[in-house]
């Protein structure tokens, strides 16, 4: 089988032997990609996030050719796609483009496309959400470009797999609505209130911490170990 994994937004980490300016450049480029949230025509009658679509365009020719070569080598191979955050968005679009994809698992994925994109998305898609992860809630809407400027509503793809506040895995969206929504708005107000008084080095609220790849890995592994 083949696992195609896309990396998430790059965060500068000093002390790893890399040029800080180079790390900052890549991070700013990723942030710019995330910020281009206008909905653009994907050429299939539905609309997707402009920044994610443009980012995948940069690499898709080489990636798809490599995947085709792997499939030609062994036609029975399965192709699974995955990614975290920005990588989850790119993996989602890649599965939409690659007709031989067998499944998609994303972690902390932002919204990627409009309602029509979501409604036609193929089965075998699992979208893992860690409790109050704020990235999984954005962007809620975006303007249509280039021909229309009315706001379009984003919609998630696939089946949601929710890690609740007790770090237990639940299927479906209802548990997240009960546990997450009632804390989301107060958490946002607290972040704004504290932003002027706290250093950026201090621990953020759980709506940011819950997006960390480490916590996704720990909680999923612990659930798996408990099931065994």
Helices and strands as residue ranges (DSSP letters): E 2-6, H 20-35, E 39-41, E 47-49, H 50-73, E 79-84, H 86-97, E 103-107, E 113-114, H 115-119, E 125-130, G 134-137, E 141-145, E 151-155, E 159-163, E 169-171, H 174-176, I 177-181, H 182-195, H 206-209, H 213-227
